[in-house]
Amino acid sequence: MRPNSVSEDERFAFGANWQRFLRLVDVRRIDAAAASLREMLGLDELRGLRFLDVGCGSGLFGLAALRLGANVRSFDYDPQSVACAVELRRRFAHDDPRWVVERGSALDAEYLRGLGRYDVVYAWGVLHHTGDMRQAMENVLLPLAADGRLAVSLYNDQGWRSRYWKRVKRTYQRGKLARTAIVGLHAPLLLAPRFAARLATGRLKLERGMSLWHDAIDWLGGYPFEVARPTDVVDFYSQRGLRLERETLCGRRLGCNEFVFRRPLVR
């Protein structure tokens, strides 16, 4: 397995954060995740489709795809994330054999090439954390079937603000004292406006079934960290023969731009 190009000491413990999130997962969050998949992909269901969950994290979206009828393979570089997905499969899917969970890397082209072909390759908030985003963007094309959909989200390039957050994330990795300081200084700034907006609308959970707190910790500590301008992402995949089907851009806000590309049928 090709490892992350950043040392383990520098890398954020994504899986540990997802293990804490796992205590919150319930049917309502699973339903919200499934709804977000339907909306992003423009499909009412995934029945009979092969769904590759790249960098599965907690496993929530692999489970959501399974609930929508897909045959799912989830993988993650972080062994604790793999353990989370295995636990969700046990808890909510009765170890359904249609859902395979394993360790793998988006930087390992040989691994991805050996997985076969998938109708949906889903990489939400993953490729910018590999340490080599461009190579990961290339690699996720390897298992994409003809007429398949590639659903990716990548951090938006916001110039100096992105450079600032990269320094924050690297500082977070320097030990417990640094983590405490980063969270104390920045978490209120991240959480207050989002919580207020959701309180005003009566929606206290993030879209996609996620958690405000765990997403904030992921943002503050999530290193490696790379960003991309929307036009660069579209150009990258267009040059490789894919067609953009839909995009959702975050504009001036912090966060990810979402894209769904389609690989044309070979005639």
Steps between C-alpha positions, in 0.01 A plus 500: 500500500640837405493709818400856549795720397484677839653331805265335748603749771384790281176337395171577675334205673195497276388158619510596867268793426262271310496248784371772730242599238377140481319540833266749332407293195134406492231437240432871453863570414509203263186626327654849469816351347292299253303812404823690434624219276178504298521877462868508406480216248159593360373146556200381701666169579820307436344157458736262322778757464859443616602775741863566601530699823848655484636599841192378682567678831222401739337275238176702511482548123585141419207405722279761334589364153421149619161619626437646153559159343865513390768236526763687698874483552640741759867556568714737702870547570433553872445166681279667763273627224480149358403378847223763513351381172519138614315595817227683307462200271459275804263736680272612218548255212539165680835445324328507160735332247407766242717743699874431497720706733879493481818701536635667187653824376384744235869541414543129423431474126560125495242447773240714323568339164432159654156589636315463171251756370245705693192692392555760772838604641434719803780703660350770719756706695774241457747565220627828645609310814723243326813712476497476118162627386578511130613138494194396700277687253664301222478168680127509571440485126650150484194314638240725333282310253387630162188713559600508870473799731793648690382700802775704664521789741819697552592791723455834330817701431456830684851636461651641819216360713579148383868555582400620846290191566779275383724652769224451757467133408874438519514671838215277623723196447773624736352355817223523756575857605496620139173315433336654805608848395384455140161366602453767767584782262330382183213264583268778625561696180409195292208376705315814606368619161417147383324410822306828497385440143383149577335606823306766310368240255452224757769287335770425755685237297714562197375398161626158392429361848823638641579671832593866548759420765672208326508687171660797678770276649558343159540849354738624770723193502455361150856478371625429229308786343484608135258721313384552143317762298176374344619579147816295557297197612266525202791544259688205652218255445380649172848447356464132594177462309242545778192719473392725787141420599456725803697713741426668832747773592557640848591849377663710770415257780742248645448150377482280195390539142301199378516354150339211318666391177388235253726276293351462150411159362762361265349441157 
